[in-house]
Amino acid sequence: MSRESWKDDDLEADIENLKRYFIGERAAEYKHMNPEMRLELIKSGTLSRIVYHFKKGSFAVLPGYSMNQGRRKNFEHEYRLTRRIRQNGYCYVPVITFWEYIGDRALFIQKLRGEGDAEELAVEFNLEYFLVGSEGHWGVYRTYDSEVMDCGLDLRIVDVDVDFYRYCQIQKKKAWLREQLKNIQEKHEKLDSHQEKTVAGLRRRLEDLEKVEEELLC
């Protein structure tokens, strides 16, 4: 029997079982990790994806932080920008960078469809500069006259911006809790004891989140 005609019918099944074994083993390891190790694992995977999109695709980097504003206003402004990025159909990662003109905190946008998309966002959110690139080549542009301020081939990202990511999660959870409260209060003119407990619990969770947010913004 020739090598070309030989085929093990169970080979594909064995490979699939092996994949499941490794996935299950990795998941079990993940569950037993302490929070710091989990965070580092997530950050490592996220940075690997950024490197891939930087080298292989088109991308943009928009500044999310202004030295003329406090942390709260900067995060509020950056959060509004993330919502617009999502509405435009893009994925983003909050990052810590050292690109000149871009600043320390920024948003890395993957799979940019055209440079004009990044420029429109920069104009809408009053960003002085924006960066666009493809396959590792990038340029920083001044928003209102498109003058090239800097260009290069190096990836100037230090880390994932965990603080801003946590801020975004808090805002989403607060919005969900407020929506739940609104729905209960609109549907019932008078609450029974069970509904009152539910409302009280939602308000406590909202207060707890606001405390965490205050600590984050200090």
C-alpha positions in Angstrom: 0.0 0.0 0.0 1.4 3.4 -1.0 1.8 6.2 1.5 -0.5 8.4 -0.6 -3.4 5.9 -0.4 -3.0 5.1 3.4 -5.3 7.0 5.7 -6.0 6.5 9.4 -9.7 7.0 9.8 -9.3 7.7 13.5 -6.5 10.3 13.1 -8.7 13.4 12.9 -10.7 12.2 15.9 -7.5 11.7 17.9 -6.3 15.2 17.0 -9.6 16.7 18.1 -9.5 14.8 21.4 -5.9 16.0 22.0 -7.0 19.6 21.3 -9.8 19.3 23.8 -7.4 17.9 26.4 -5.0 20.8 26.1 -7.8 23.4 26.1 -9.4 21.8 29.2 -6.0 21.6 31.0 -5.3 25.2 30.2 -8.7 26.3 31.5 -8.1 24.4 34.7 -4.7 26.1 35.2 -6.4 29.5 34.5 -9.0 28.9 37.2 -6.3 28.2 39.8 -4.2 31.3 39.0 -4.2 34.2 41.4 -5.7 37.5 40.0 -2.3 39.0 39.2 -1.2 36.0 37.1 -4.6 36.0 35.3 -4.1 39.7 34.5 -0.6 39.2 33.2 -1.8 36.3 31.0 -4.6 38.4 29.6 -2.3 41.3 29.0 0.3 39.1 27.3 -2.4 37.7 24.9 -3.7 41.2 24.2 -0.2 42.6 23.4 0.5 39.6 21.1 -2.7 40.5 19.1 -1.6 44.1 18.9 1.8 43.1 17.5 0.1 40.9 15.0 -2.3 43.7 13.8 0.6 46.2 13.8 2.8 44.0 11.5 0.1 42.4 9.3 -2.8 44.9 9.0 -3.9 48.5 9.0 -4.3 50.4 12.3 -4.8 53.7 14.0 -3.8 55.1 17.3 -5.8 58.0 18.8 -4.7 59.9 21.9 -6.9 59.5 24.9 -5.3 61.8 27.4 -4.6 65.5 27.7 -2.2 67.0 30.2 -4.5 70.0 30.5 -7.3 68.0 32.0 -7.6 65.9 35.2 -7.9 62.1 35.2 -11.7 62.1 35.5 -12.3 64.4 32.5 -9.7 62.5 30.5 -11.4 59.2 31.2 -14.8 60.6 30.5 -13.6 62.0 27.2 -11.8 58.8 26.2 -14.8 56.7 27.1 -17.0 58.7 24.8 -14.4 58.2 22.1 -14.5 54.4 22.6 -18.3 54.3 22.2 -17.9 56.2 18.9 -15.2 53.8 17.7 -17.6 50.9 18.5 -20.4 52.6 16.6 -18.1 52.9 13.6 -17.6 49.2 13.6 -14.0 49.0 15.0 -12.4 47.1 17.9 -9.9 48.9 20.1 -7.4 48.3 22.9 -6.6 51.0 25.5 -2.8 51.2 25.7 0.1 53.0 27.3 2.4 54.4 24.6 5.4 56.6 24.1 4.7 58.0 20.6 5.6 61.7 20.4 2.5 63.8 20.0 0.1 60.9 20.9 0.8 60.9 24.6 0.9 58.3 27.4 -2.7 56.9 27.1 -4.2 56.0 23.8 -6.5 53.7 21.9 -5.1 51.2 19.4 -7.7 50.6 16.6 -7.5 47.4 14.6 -8.2 46.8 11.0 -8.6 50.4 9.9 -10.6 50.6 6.7 -9.3 54.0 5.7 -7.2 56.9 7.0 -10.2 59.2 6.7 -12.0 57.2 9.5 -9.2 58.0 12.0 -9.1 61.7 10.9 -12.9 62.1 11.2 -12.7 60.7 14.8 -9.8 63.1 15.6 -11.8 66.1 14.3 -15.0 65.1 16.1 -13.3 64.6 19.4 -11.0 67.6 19.1 -7.8 65.6 19.0 -4.8 67.5 17.9 -2.9 64.5 16.4 -3.7 61.0 15.2 -1.6 58.1 14.0 -2.4 55.7 11.1 -0.3 52.9 9.7 -0.2 49.7 7.8 2.1 46.6 8.0 4.4 48.2 10.6 4.8 51.6 8.8 3.1 54.5 10.6 2.8 58.3 10.5 1.6 60.8 13.0 -0.5 63.6 11.5 -1.7 67.0 12.8 -5.5 66.8 12.6 -6.4 70.1 11.0 -3.9 70.4 8.2 -2.7 66.7 7.8 0.9 67.7 8.2 3.2 64.7 9.0 4.7 65.2 12.4 6.6 61.9 12.8 6.9 58.5 11.1 8.6 55.2 11.7 8.5 51.4 11.9 8.8 50.7 15.6 5.9 49.8 17.9 5.8 52.3 20.7 3.4 50.5 23.0 4.5 49.8 26.6 1.5 48.0 28.1 -2.3 47.6 28.1 -4.0 50.5 30.0 -5.6 48.4 32.7 -6.9 51.4 34.7 -8.9 52.7 31.7 -10.2 49.2 30.9 -11.5 48.9 34.5 -13.1 52.4 34.2 -14.9 51.2 31.0 -16.2 48.1 32.8 -17.5 50.2 35.7 -19.4 52.5 33.3 -21.0 49.6 31.5 -22.1 48.0 34.8 -23.4 51.3 36.2 -25.4 51.8 33.1 -26.9 48.3 33.3 -27.8 48.8 37.0 -29.5 52.1 36.3 -31.5 50.6 33.5 -32.7 47.8 35.8 -33.8 50.4 38.4 -35.5 52.4 35.8 -37.4 49.4 34.4 -38.7 48.4 37.9 -39.8 51.9 38.8 -41.5 52.5 35.5 -43.5 49.2 35.6 -44.6 49.5 39.2 -46.3 52.5 40.8 -46.0 50.8 44.2 -43.3 48.3 45.0 -44.0 45.1 47.1 -41.5 43.9 49.7 -39.6 41.7 47.2 -39.3 44.6 44.7 -38.1 46.9 47.4 -35.3 44.5 48.4 -34.3 44.2 44.7 -34.2 48.0 44.3 -32.2 48.4 47.5 -29.8 45.7 46.3 -29.3 47.4 43.0 -28.7 50.8 44.7 -26.1 49.2 47.0 -24.3 47.7 44.0 -24.4 51.1 42.3 -22.9 52.8 45.3 -20.2 50.2 45.6 -19.2 50.7 42.0 -19.1 54.5 42.5 -16.8 54.1 45.4 -14.5 51.9 43.3 -14.6 54.5 40.5 -13.6 57.3 42.9 -10.6 55.2 44.1 -9.6 54.6 40.5 -9.8 58.3 39.6 -7.9 59.6 42.6 
